[in-house]
Amino acid sequence: MAETKTILRALAGETLSTPPIWMMRQAGRYLPEYKATRAQAGDFLSLCYNPELAAEVTLQPIRRYGFDAAILFADILLVPQALGADLWFVTGEGPRLSTITSQADFDKLGPAEDVHDTLNPIYETVRILSGALPAETTLIGFAGAPWTVATYMIAGQGTPDQAPAHKLKDEDRPLFEALMARITQATIHYLAAQIDAGAEVVKIFDSWAGSLKGADFDKYALEPAREITAALKARYPHVPIIGFPREAGEKYVGFARATGVDCVALDNSVDAQWAASHVQVDGCVQGNLASRHMVTGGQPLIDETRAIVKAFSKGPHIFNLGHGITPDADPDNVQLMIDTVRQD
């Protein structure tokens, strides 16, 4: 069945007359059915670790919209929790973690290969989905990139400028690099287990890659992505990998060649025509409609969707947003976006 799945065809380099489509955070708070299931689970982490309910919320947008791919419902911060960090969520404020700012903090973390003890329920979710998804729907697994995960582990929460992580990187490079190495190895174990459970594609989310500049980007965004990709490709040469170094700007150019990923996901800060000329030349790209259009809708949504489809029409392209859909999005606008992509 694999060769007929549109996402896999695009990832293999095929130019399709209609691009396949899925949406970051497509299972989430903008959908009433998600809110009902989340209430049933009790809290966010309980939902992540309940395979039946996590599979259910993953399937909800597939039933409603018929996306070409489902992405596993989980969270990038499950890996630090599996390494031994404390993780909790504050309602209305987001995640909180115990911090890693000293060698003593780092020494409390477990080895990378032990993450499965905590993450086994996630693999069960993948197994359920592998059997429950429609035959034409691709199953995408994912993890956070080491830099992005490290920023949360060092600061204990999301920060606007990732300043605590930059500070540790600059002031205690050996500790910072030890943490990055541990996260990198844990991520390889985590993604490999997702593939073993049935994930057909995996994506590496580097949400804060854009705050790394110059040589730091190459060393802490590009190089970990290359290391993870090489390790996975050695074991699973036919499983495609999507890289998302968000807000990389000019650093998107050559990212696929340098890391070995099969597709580069683009945020909406880059122009689609520019990206077609400079990034798509190396293979499949994914993106990059601004998620605000899912809130505002109307003709601007239609016009921008058409412009993106047209810009990337001469090469392999997976239509997606440039960032995750927001909780205030209108579900009807999602349908309008899909109809626009598939009618043109």
C-alpha positions in Angstrom: 0.0 0.0 0.0 2.9 2.3 0.7 3.6 3.3 -2.9 0.1 4.6 -3.3 0.2 6.9 -0.3 0.5 10.4 -1.5 2.7 11.6 1.4 5.2 8.9 0.8 5.2 9.6 -2.9 6.0 13.3 -2.3 8.7 12.3 0.2 10.2 10.0 -2.4 10.6 13.1 -4.7 7.5 12.8 -6.8 5.7 15.9 -8.0 2.0 15.4 -7.6 -0.8 17.4 -9.4 -2.5 17.9 -6.0 -0.2 18.1 -3.0 -1.0 15.9 -0.1 -2.0 17.7 3.1 -1.8 17.4 6.8 -1.6 20.1 9.5 0.7 20.5 12.5 -1.3 20.1 15.8 -4.2 18.9 13.7 -5.4 16.9 16.8 -6.0 19.6 19.3 -7.9 22.2 21.1 -9.6 23.8 18.2 -11.8 20.7 17.8 -14.8 20.1 20.1 -14.3 16.3 20.0 -10.7 16.8 21.2 -11.9 18.8 24.2 -14.4 16.1 25.1 -11.7 13.4 25.0 -9.2 15.6 26.9 -11.8 16.0 29.6 -12.3 12.3 29.7 -8.5 11.8 30.2 -8.4 14.3 33.1 -5.3 16.2 32.1 -2.8 16.6 29.2 -0.2 14.2 30.3 -2.8 11.5 31.2 -4.1 11.9 27.6 -0.6 11.5 26.2 0.1 8.3 28.2 -3.4 6.7 27.6 -2.9 4.8 24.3 -6.6 4.3 23.5 -7.5 8.0 24.1 -4.3 9.3 22.4 -5.1 7.2 19.4 -8.7 8.5 19.5 -7.6 12.2 19.3 -5.1 11.3 16.6 -7.9 9.8 14.5 -10.5 12.6 15.1 -9.1 15.0 12.5 -8.7 12.1 10.0 -12.4 11.3 10.4 -13.5 14.9 10.2 -11.2 16.1 7.3 -9.6 13.1 5.6 -6.1 14.5 5.9 -3.5 12.5 4.0 -1.5 11.8 7.2 -2.1 11.4 10.9 0.6 12.6 13.3 0.9 10.7 16.6 -0.6 12.6 19.5 2.2 13.1 22.1 4.5 15.9 23.3 8.1 16.7 22.7 8.7 17.0 26.5 8.0 13.3 27.1 11.6 12.6 26.3 13.0 14.7 29.1 10.5 13.2 31.4 11.6 9.7 30.3 15.2 10.8 31.0 14.2 11.6 34.6 13.2 15.3 34.6 10.1 16.2 36.5 7.3 17.4 34.1 4.0 19.0 34.8 1.6 21.3 33.0 0.2 24.6 34.5 -3.3 25.3 33.1 -3.2 28.4 30.8 0.6 28.7 31.1 2.0 25.5 29.6 4.7 23.0 30.6 7.1 23.2 33.6 10.2 21.0 34.1 12.8 20.6 36.7 15.9 22.4 35.4 19.3 21.2 34.3 21.7 24.0 35.1 24.6 22.2 36.9 26.6 18.9 36.6 24.7 17.7 39.7 21.4 18.2 37.9 22.7 16.4 34.8 24.0 13.5 36.9 20.4 12.8 38.0 19.3 12.0 34.5 19.0 8.4 33.4 20.7 6.8 30.4 19.3 7.4 26.9 18.5 3.7 26.4 16.2 3.6 29.4 13.6 6.0 28.0 11.5 3.1 26.8 10.4 2.3 30.4 8.4 5.6 30.4 7.6 5.8 26.7 6.1 2.3 26.1 2.5 3.7 26.2 3.5 6.0 23.3 4.6 3.0 21.2 1.3 1.3 22.0 -0.5 4.3 20.7 1.5 4.0 17.4 0.6 0.3 17.2 -3.1 1.1 17.7 -3.0 3.8 15.0 -1.1 1.6 12.6 -4.1 -0.8 12.6 -6.9 1.8 12.8 -6.0 4.3 10.2 -7.5 4.2 6.7 -5.3 2.4 4.2 -4.5 5.6 2.3 -3.4 7.6 5.4 0.3 7.9 6.4 1.2 7.6 10.0 3.8 10.2 11.2 5.8 9.8 14.4 7.9 12.7 15.8 10.2 14.0 18.4 11.6 17.4 19.4 15.1 18.2 18.2 17.8 18.2 20.8 18.3 22.0 20.9 14.6 22.7 21.3 14.2 20.0 24.0 17.3 21.3 25.8 15.9 24.9 25.9 13.0 23.6 28.0 15.2 21.4 30.2 17.6 24.2 31.0 14.9 26.9 31.5 12.3 24.7 33.0 9.7 26.2 30.7 9.3 27.9 27.3 11.0 31.2 27.0 10.7 33.9 24.4 14.4 34.1 23.5 15.8 30.8 24.9 18.2 33.0 26.9 18.8 30.4 29.7 19.9 27.8 27.2 22.2 30.3 25.4 23.7 31.3 28.7 24.5 27.7 29.7 25.9 27.0 26.2 28.2 30.0 26.5 29.2 29.6 30.1 29.5 25.8 30.5 30.0 24.3 27.1 30.9 20.8 28.3 27.7 20.5 30.4 25.6 21.9 27.6 27.1 19.5 25.0 26.7 16.5 27.4 23.0 17.4 27.7 22.7 17.7 23.9 24.4 14.4 23.4 22.1 12.7 25.9 19.0 14.1 24.3 20.3 13.2 20.8 20.8 9.5 21.8 17.4 9.4 23.6 15.7 10.8 20.5 17.3 8.1 18.3 16.0 5.4 20.6 12.5 7.0 20.8 12.1 7.5 17.0 13.4 4.0 16.3 10.9 2.5 18.7 8.1 4.6 17.0 9.2 3.1 13.6 9.3 -0.4 15.0 5.7 0.2 16.3 4.4 1.3 12.8 5.3 4.9 12.1 5.9 5.3 8.4 7.5 8.7 8.5 9.2 10.6 11.4 9.5 14.3 11.9 12.1 16.2 14.0 10.7 19.5 15.4 13.3 22.1 16.1 10.9 24.9 17.1 13.6 27.2 18.4 16.3 26.6 15.7 15.9 30.2 14.6 17.6 31.5 17.8 20.8 29.7 16.9 23.0 31.9 14.7 26.0 31.2 12.5 28.2 28.3 13.6 25.9 27.6 16.6 23.1 26.7 14.1 25.4 24.3 12.3 26.6 22.7 15.5 23.4 22.5 17.5 20.6 22.4 15.0 22.1 21.0 11.8 24.5 18.5 13.3 22.1 16.8 15.7 19.6 16.5 12.9 22.3 14.9 10.7 23.3 12.5 13.5 19.7 11.4 14.2 18.9 11.0 10.5 22.1 9.0 9.9 21.4 6.6 12.8 17.8 6.0 11.7 18.7 5.7 8.0 21.2 3.0 8.9 18.5 0.9 10.5 15.5 2.0 8.4 16.8 3.2 5.0 13.3 3.4 3.5 11.6 5.5 6.3 11.4 9.1 5.3 12.5 11.9 7.7 11.1 15.4 7.8 13.2 18.2 9.4 11.7 21.4 10.7 14.3 23.9 11.7 11.7 26.7 12.3 12.7 30.2 11.5 16.0 29.1 10.0 15.7 31.7 7.3 18.7 31.5 4.9 19.8 28.3 6.8 17.0 26.4 5.2 19.1 26.5 2.1 21.1 23.3 1.9 19.6 21.9 5.1 18.3 18.7 3.4 21.7 18.0 1.8 23.6 18.7 5.0 21.4 16.5 7.3 20.1 13.8 4.9 16.4 14.5 5.7 14.0 13.7 2.9 11.9 16.8 3.4 12.3 20.3 4.9 9.3 21.8 6.6 9.1 25.6 6.2 7.7 28.2 8.6 5.7 31.1 7.2 8.4 33.7 7.7 9.9 32.6 4.3 8.3 33.3 1.0 7.1 30.3 -0.9 8.5 31.4 -4.2 11.9 32.0 -2.6 11.8 28.6 -1.0 10.8 26.9 -4.2 14.0 28.4 -5.9 16.4 27.8 -2.9 15.1 24.9 -0.8 12.8 22.8 -3.0 15.6 22.3 -5.5 17.0 19.7 -3.1 13.8 17.7 -2.8 10.5 17.7 -1.0 9.3 20.7 1.0 6.4 21.0 3.5 4.4 24.1 4.3 3.9 26.9 4.7 0.5 28.7 5.2 0.4 31.1 8.2 -1.7 29.6 10.9 -3.5 32.9 11.5 -5.6 32.1 8.3 -7.2 29.2 10.3 -8.6 31.9 12.6 -9.5 34.6 10.1 -10.5 32.5 7.0 -12.2 34.1 4.0 -10.7 35.1 0.7 -7.2 35.8 2.1 -7.0 32.2 3.2 -8.0 31.0 -0.3 -5.7 33.3 -2.1 -2.6 32.5 0.1 -3.3 28.8 -0.1 -3.5 28.9 -3.9 -0.3 31.0 -4.1 1.6 28.5 -2.0 0.3 25.5 -4.1 1.3 27.3 -7.3 4.7 28.3 -6.0 5.6 24.7 -5.1 3.8 23.1 -8.0 7.0 22.2 -10.0 8.4 19.9 -7.4 7.6 17.6 -4.5 5.4 19.4 -1.9 3.3 18.5 1.1 0.9 21.3 2.0 0.9 22.3 5.7 0.9 25.3 7.9 4.0 27.1 8.8 3.4 26.4 12.5 0.8 24.5 14.6 -2.8 25.4 14.4 -3.9 27.6 17.3 -6.7 26.8 19.8 -8.8 29.8 18.5 -8.9 28.4 14.9 -12.3 27.9 13.3 -12.7 24.2 12.2 -14.6 25.5 9.1 -11.5 27.3 7.9 -9.6 24.1 8.0 -12.1 22.6 5.6 -11.9 25.6 3.4 -8.1 25.2 3.2 -8.4 21.6 2.3 -11.1 22.2 -0.3 -8.9 25.0 -1.8 -5.9 22.7 -2.1 -7.8 19.8 -3.5 -9.9 21.8 -6.0 -7.1 23.7 -7.6 
